């Protein structure tokens, strides 16, 4: 398996997509949730932060596709980033909610 230097960007895309999900969901549910802007950020902040993660992931993905920077491992690297972030969140959810 030979990964290109640009595959780090695919990992970041997966990370951003997985990170955006809980912020967006908690925000849409009207719940306070931790964000980079504070321990108990209001729902609107979390919706915007989740959307910002999705938008940045999309922009990076489009740029990589436009430049032709992908290979047979790119999707695997993207999914690795996604699942590592999703598992990190899943195993640490109590820490985020009990603050």
DAGI-V410570 format. One record per pair of residues at least 24 apart in sequence whose ideal C-beta (glycine too) atoms are under 10 Angstrom apart, sorted by sequence separation. I is the first residue (numbers start at 1). GAP is how many residues later the second one is. D is the distance in Angstrom with one decimal. If there is no record, write none. Layout:
i=<I/I>
gap=<GAP/GAP>
d=<D/D>
//
This chain:
i=<22/23/24/26/27/57/23/24/25/57/20/23/24/23/24/22/23/24/20/21/23/24/19/20/23/24/19/20/23/20/21/19/20/21/19/20/18/19/20/16/17/20/16/17/19/20/15/16/19/16/17/18/13/16/17/16/17/15/16/13/14/16/12/13/16/17/12/13/16/13/13/9/12/13/12/10/9/10/13/9/9/10/9/7/39/6/10/40/9/10/39/6/9/10/13/14/17/18/21/34/6/7/14/17/19/34/6/7/10/11/14/15/18/19/22/33/34/5/6/7/10/13/14/17/18/21/22/33/4/6/9/10/12/13/14/15/16/17/18/20/21/32/34/4/7/10/11/12/14/15/16/18/19/31/33/4/7/10/11/14/15/18/19/22/32/3/6/9/10/11/13/14/17/18/21/22/2/4/7/8/9/10/11/12/13/14/15/16/17/18/19/2/3/4/7/10/11/14/15/18/19/26/1/2/3/6/7/10/11/14/15/18/22/26/1/9/10/14/18/3/4/7/8/11/15/3/7/11/22/1/1>
gap=<24/24/24/24/24/24/25/25/25/25/26/26/26/27/27/28/28/28/29/29/29/29/30/30/30/30/31/31/31/32/32/33/33/33/34/34/35/35/35/36/36/36/37/37/37/37/38/38/38/39/39/39/40/40/40/41/41/42/42/43/43/43/44/44/44/44/45/45/45/46/47/48/48/48/49/50/51/51/51/52/54/54/55/57/57/58/59/59/60/60/60/61/61/61/61/61/61/61/61/61/62/62/62/62/62/62/63/63/63/63/63/63/63/63/63/63/63/64/64/64/64/64/64/64/64/64/64/64/65/65/65/65/65/65/65/65/65/65/65/65/65/65/65/66/66/66/66/66/66/66/66/66/66/66/66/67/67/67/67/67/67/67/67/67/67/68/68/68/68/68/68/68/68/68/68/68/69/69/69/69/69/69/69/69/69/69/69/69/69/69/69/70/70/70/70/70/70/70/70/70/70/70/71/71/71/71/71/71/71/71/71/71/71/71/72/72/72/72/72/73/73/73/73/73/73/74/74/74/74/75/76>
d=<8.3/7.4/9.2/8.4/9.0/9.7/8.6/8.1/7.6/9.7/9.8/4.7/2.9/3.7/6.7/7.7/8.6/9.9/7.6/7.0/8.8/8.0/8.7/4.3/6.9/7.5/8.1/7.2/9.8/7.6/8.4/10.0/3.1/8.9/5.2/4.8/8.7/9.6/8.8/8.9/7.0/8.7/4.6/6.8/10.0/7.3/8.8/7.4/9.0/9.1/9.7/9.5/10.0/5.6/5.0/3.9/9.1/8.4/9.0/8.6/8.0/9.8/8.7/4.6/7.7/9.4/7.9/8.5/9.6/9.6/5.5/9.9/6.6/5.4/10.0/8.6/5.6/8.1/8.1/8.4/8.4/7.3/5.8/9.6/9.4/6.3/9.0/7.5/7.6/7.6/5.5/8.2/9.7/9.7/9.2/9.4/8.1/9.9/9.4/9.2/9.9/8.8/9.8/9.9/9.7/5.3/4.2/8.7/8.3/9.7/7.3/9.2/7.3/9.4/9.7/7.1/8.8/9.0/7.6/7.8/4.8/8.8/4.3/8.1/4.6/9.0/9.1/8.2/7.1/8.8/8.9/7.6/9.6/5.3/6.1/9.5/8.2/5.6/7.5/9.6/7.7/9.7/6.8/8.5/6.3/8.5/5.2/9.0/6.5/4.4/9.1/7.9/5.6/9.1/10.0/6.2/6.2/4.3/7.0/2.7/7.2/3.6/9.1/5.7/9.9/8.4/8.0/8.8/4.3/9.5/6.7/3.6/8.1/4.5/8.1/9.5/8.2/8.0/8.9/8.1/9.1/8.9/6.4/6.5/8.2/7.5/7.4/8.4/9.1/8.9/9.2/9.7/5.8/8.2/4.5/8.6/3.8/7.8/4.8/8.3/7.8/9.2/9.3/7.6/9.0/9.5/8.7/6.9/9.0/6.9/9.7/7.0/8.1/9.4/6.2/9.7/9.9/9.0/9.9/9.3/9.3/9.6/9.2/8.4/9.4/6.7/9.7/9.6/8.0/8.5/9.9>
//
